[in-house]
Amino acid sequence: MRLHIVFNTGKPITLPWHYPHLLHGFLYGAIARARPQLGSFLHEQGFVAESHRYKMVVFSKLYPRRAATCSAGLTLTPPIHWWVSSPLAAPMEALAVTLLAEGEAILGTNRLAVERIEVEPVPELEGRVLCETISPLVASTGVMSGGKLRKQFLSPDEPRFWEVLEVNLLRKAYALEVPVKEGARVRFERIGEWRSKLLTVQGTQVRCYEGRFALEGEKSLLLLAYEAGLGERNMQGFGMFRVVPTRRR
């Protein structure tokens, strides 16, 4: 389920450059206020596959009518659009309940009034699907350095980047017990130039990327990618994409 949420603040607001952590905190809190046990489960445990834990919730950046840089970060002019998604109905229903009951989201010192909430229809996920990120993608691997295992962030220029995305998605399918045919694969095709960003997440610098790509594979896996996000740190605001409409002959 994917929710499209529109906020209206009446006037421009200012958020820090690394504002996704504010969305992350608000999202956890909103789910927990409506469903305390679910909030605790997502925060403390999540779904496990091969010692990896997945929260199965992903969210986008904020998309205002207009954005401008300032000394404190970003100035956003309403209306402001936000997308949140999960293959599980419960967290999305909990979020909607809180938003409708409270009528606002508080991000730092800003109060964002909820103008409307919509459940978006699932796009067509057949054949070759053209996609673009609406929050950056993160993929990493562990490398030995000086006798210690350290994290190395990968680039879309490297085939390993796409391999890690595929393995990550298959693990999510296993954790959620999504029926997948034996030997199922997901194929990625990078399209055009990608933008690199270095963001600070809970004190850690994270290298992430934005751009367009084509996706092809078993429909159940494509749907899971669409609803749960691709790559790592989805619940921190990474890995969400939208399907780009294409003209048919």
Secondary structure by P-SEA (a helix, b strand, c coil): cbbbbbbbccbbbbbcccaaaaaaaaaaaaaaaacaaaaaaaacccccccccccccbbbbcccccbbbbccccccccccbbbbbbbccaaaaaaaaaaaaaacccccccccccccccccccccccccbbbbbbcbbbbbbbbbbcccbbbbbbbccccaaaaaaaaaaaaaaaaaaccccccbbbbbbbbccbbbbbbbbcccbbbbbccccccccccaaaaaaaaacccccccccccbbbbbbbbbcc
